[in-house]
Amino acid sequence: MKILIVEDEKILSDTIKQCICKKFQTEQAFDGYEGYTYAKEGIYDAIILDLMLPEMSGYDVLLKLRENNVFTPVLILTAKDTISDKLKGFRYGADDYLVKPFETEELIARLEAIIRRTNGNYNSQVLEFKNMQINLRNRQVLINGKEVILQGKQFDILEYLITSKNTIVTKEQIFDKIWGFDSYTTTNVVEVYASGLRKTLKKYGYDKYIKTVRGVGYIVNE
């Protein structure tokens, strides 16, 4: 699970990252425009969003995301504690609202709750597609009960594609989600790993479900 932290105070951002890093992968943005630029890619499982940000306010970030059909769950984390602030956040599309200072356990519980509401059975940590089971806890893949051995990032690509089934996922989205914006490699690595994944799945007859959308990316469907 990958979380975007949009918080302009670097020390606080690092503290939030440290609080949740045992449960989630994280990326950080330090102003509203940077946060929106990252978030609009739709590659995160949830976003932690401050309201008082330079460049764009958290409200503006949230409103613009929802206007552009980006429905990644958003947890507002802010010092603004009035009922009018909270109501405005929910009207603009927030999924939850937590006031600073916060307890680590509550922050993690709220993140898990909004992800669970969005993605379904979060606690089981098992994705299913036809006769394929993907266990996110131990990174094991089974097809018809037989274990499929995947190499490196092949597991992560498969997880992302299955999670996004019936939706076109661009190479750039895959790259940003799995390798990260700060990676020094290029998007060509996505094609290399996707090709290797297909070859592995071919012996089980599942390569046919990963379809290339020429010049764009990939889609998984039946």
N, C-alpha and C positions, 0 to 999 in steps of 0.2 A: 504494500500500500504506500502511495506517494502523496505527501502533503506539501502544499505551498504555503509558506509563512510570509505574509505581507505586513511588515512592521518596520518603521523608519528608525527606531532606536536600536542600534546594532547590539548593544549589550543585552537588551530585553529579547531581541530576536534570537540571539545565540542561546539565551536561557531557555526559551521555548523549544528551540531545537534540541537542546540537551535533555529537556524533560520528556520529549516524545520519541527520541531517536532509537530507543530500544524496541519500540513497536512499529515505527514508520520510517520510511525514507523521507528525507526533507530537501526542499530547495527554498532559498530565501530571496525576497525582493524587498528593496528598501525605500521605494516611493510608489505612489499610486499608479503612475504610468507604467513603470517597470512591472508592477504586479499585474496590471491588466494585460500587458503584452505577453507575459508568461501564461496567465490564466486562460486567455482566449483560445489557446491551443487545445484545451479540453483534455489534457493528459494527466490531470491529478485526480486522486480519489476524494480529496477534500481541500478546502482553502481556509486558513486562519487569517482573518482580515481585520486590521486596525481601521478605525474611522478617521482619525486625525493624521492624514498623510500629506507630504508635499506632492506637488505636480497634479494629482487628482485625489479627491477625498475618497475614503472607503465607500461612502454612499454612491459616488459617481462610478467607481469601479464596479460595484455590485449592479447598479442599474444598467450600465453599458453591457455587462456580461449577459444579463437576462434579456435585454433587448436584442442581443445577437445570438440568442438561443444556446447559450452556454449554461448548462444547468448543474454544473459541479456543485456539490453541497458546500455551503459557506457557513463557517462559524465566526461571527463577529466577536473579537476580543478587544475590549476598549475600556477606557476610564469613564466614558460617558454613560451615566447610570440613571438618567431620568426615564420615566415611562414614555415620554414623547420620542426620545432617541430610540428606545427599544421598538416602539410601534413603527417608526419610520424604517428601521432596519428590516423588520419583517415584511412591511409593505413593499420594500424594494427587492425582496426575494431572499433574505437570509433564512437559513435553516435553523439556526440557534444563535443565542446571544449570551455572552459571558462577560462579566464585569471584572476588571483588574482591581486589586490583586486577586490571583486565582490559586487554587490548589492543583497540583499536578494530576492527582488521581481524578479530579472532576474534569479537567481538560481532556484527558485521555478518554474518559467514559463518554463525554459528549461527542468527541470525534468518532468514536466507535458507533455511537447511536445514530448519527446522521449518515454515516457510511452504510450502516446496516439497513436503514430505511430506504436508501437509494439503491443499493446493490442486492438486497434480499438477504439470504442467509449468511451473513458475514461470519458468524461464530463457527460455522462448520468448516470454513476455509476450503471447501471443495467445489470446484467448477465442474459442470458436466456438459458434454456435447455428444449426442448420440450415445455410443458405447465407450466414450472416453471420459475418464475421471482425472482431474488435475488437483492434486492436494497441495495447497499453498503453504502449509506448515512445513512439510518435509520435502517439498519440491519434487514430488513423485508423480509420474504420469502413467496411467494404466489404460490400455485399450483391450476390451474383452477379457479383462482380468490379468493381462500380461503387461509387465513393466516395459516402458519405452525409455531408453537411455538417451537423454538429450545433452548436448554439449554447450557449455557457456551460456550465452545470452539466448540460445534457442528456447529455453524454458520461458524466459521473460516475454519473448515475442509471441509465443503460443498463448500464454496467459492473457496478454493484451488483446490479441485477436479474438480469442474466445469470449472474453469479457465484452468486446465490442461487436459481437457477431451480428450479421445483417447490416453493418454500417461500414462504409469505406473509411479506412484508416490510412492516412498519408505516410509516406516514408519519413517525412519531417516529424510528424507526431510520434511515430515509433522511436525515432532517434532521440527526440527531446525527452520522452518519458523514460527510456531505458538507459541511454548513455548520458543524458543531461545536457543542458545548454552550454555548460562549461567544458565539454569534452573536446579534446584536441584532434579527434578523428573526424571523418566526414560521413555523410549520409550513405555513401556507398557501402559502408559496413552492414547496413540493414539488408541490402540485397544478398550479401554473402551469407549472412546468418539465416535469412528466409529461405535461400536455396538449400542450405544444409538441413534446415528443418523439414522442408518438403521431401528431401531424399530419405530422411529417417522415417517419416510417416508413410512413405510410399509402400513399404513392405507390409503395412497394415491396411492399405487402401484408403488412407485418410489424407493423402496429399491433394486429392481432387477437391477437397473442401476449402483449401486456401487458394483463392483466385486472385490473379494479378489484374489490377485496373491500370492499363497501360498509361505510363506517364504520371500516375497519381500515387498509387499505393496498393493496398490489399484489402480483401474482404473475405470473411468466413461466412458461408451459408450452406444450406443443405441442397 
